């Protein structure tokens, strides 16, 4: 099974890095949709089947906290897992994301193996796949 993923990050280059990392990590990716902030993501979710949401925390218009609050309070996408990809180092703030309904988080910088392992766990899969060798390089 492949997963449709929504990437939410105000940085176009970071969305590109995450997209590339997902592809080389071995995680089964279907379609990838992109939004530049939480409000845009909420608007985009109408009429789309999304299996997994990867979101930044610090964004203009609507940050990750507002995004997950709205997502859960309005019951948009039911219990679709939301994983934050962030530079946030404050443990209390990360705990707040988890209490708001986040399924997990990963700190930037990250490695493909970390993405694969966390997302496989969040999606209820075992992480027994190996990451194929890549000549693209991936020092993120």
Secondary structure in CASP SS format (residue, H / E / C, confidence):
PFRMAT SS
TARGET T0000
AUTHOR 0000-0000-0000
METHOD secondary structure of the structure
MODEL  1
X C 1.00
X C 1.00
X E 1.00
X E 1.00
X E 1.00
X E 1.00
X E 1.00
X E 1.00
X C 1.00
X C 1.00
X C 1.00
X H 1.00
X H 1.00
X H 1.00
X H 1.00
X H 1.00
X H 1.00
X H 1.00
X H 1.00
X H 1.00
X H 1.00
X H 1.00
X H 1.00
X H 1.00
X H 1.00
X C 1.00
X C 1.00
X C 1.00
X E 1.00
X E 1.00
X E 1.00
X E 1.00
X E 1.00
X E 1.00
X E 1.00
X C 1.00
X C 1.00
X H 1.00
X H 1.00
X H 1.00
X H 1.00
X H 1.00
X H 1.00
X H 1.00
X H 1.00
X C 1.00
X C 1.00
X C 1.00
X C 1.00
X C 1.00
X C 1.00
X E 1.00
X E 1.00
X E 1.00
X E 1.00
X C 1.00
X C 1.00
X C 1.00
X C 1.00
X C 1.00
X C 1.00
X C 1.00
X C 1.00
X H 1.00
X H 1.00
X H 1.00
X H 1.00
X H 1.00
X H 1.00
X H 1.00
X H 1.00
X H 1.00
X H 1.00
X C 1.00
X C 1.00
X C 1.00
X C 1.00
X C 1.00
X C 1.00
X C 1.00
X E 1.00
X E 1.00
X E 1.00
X E 1.00
X E 1.00
X E 1.00
X C 1.00
X C 1.00
X C 1.00
X C 1.00
X H 1.00
X H 1.00
X H 1.00
X H 1.00
X H 1.00
X H 1.00
X H 1.00
X H 1.00
X H 1.00
X C 1.00
X C 1.00
X C 1.00
X C 1.00
X E 1.00
X E 1.00
X E 1.00
X E 1.00
X C 1.00
X C 1.00
X C 1.00
X C 1.00
X H 1.00
X H 1.00
X H 1.00
X H 1.00
X H 1.00
X H 1.00
X H 1.00
X H 1.00
X H 1.00
X H 1.00
X H 1.00
X C 1.00
X C 1.00
X C 1.00
X C 1.00
X C 1.00
X C 1.00
X C 1.00
X C 1.00
X C 1.00
X C 1.00
X C 1.00
X C 1.00
X C 1.00
X C 1.00
X C 1.00
X C 1.00
X C 1.00
X C 1.00
END
